[in-house]
Amino acid sequence: MNLDCVFQAFPHLETERLVLRRLRPSDAESVFAILSDRELTRFYDDEAFTEISQARDQIEAWDRGFDEWRSIRWG
């Protein structure tokens, strides 16, 4: 697989009913709402978030994953 092609620009996928895009710092509240819910995260390897700063840090980590050609995480 040619990673140059995949990581050239963050893929933006859109249909009539769905938009998948790069997460932004402004998404921190939404990420926190999901990842702080113990019922939703009970099968994760990590504990549920307890502070909004964890969501901000997670978005930054996902961003680095793309910038370093390791992963893509859509929101």
C-alpha positions, 0 to 999 in steps of 0.5 A, a space after each residue: 500500500 502506498 502510504 503517500 497517497 493515504 496520508 496526503 490529505 485527511 480523507 473527508 467522506 460524505 454521503 447524504 446522511 453521514 459526514 466523516 471528517 477529521 476531529 477538531 478541538 471544538 469536538 472535545 465536549 462531544 468526545 468527552 460525552 462519549 468517552 466519559 460514559 462508563 456504560 459506553 466504555 466498559 469494554 475499552 482497555 482504558 478507564 472512562 474519562 473524568 475531565 474534559 482535558 482528557 478528550 482534548 488530549 485524545 483528539 491531539 493524539 489522534 491528530 498526531 497519529 495521522 500526521 505521523 502516518 500511523 492512523 486515521 480517526 474520523 469524527 
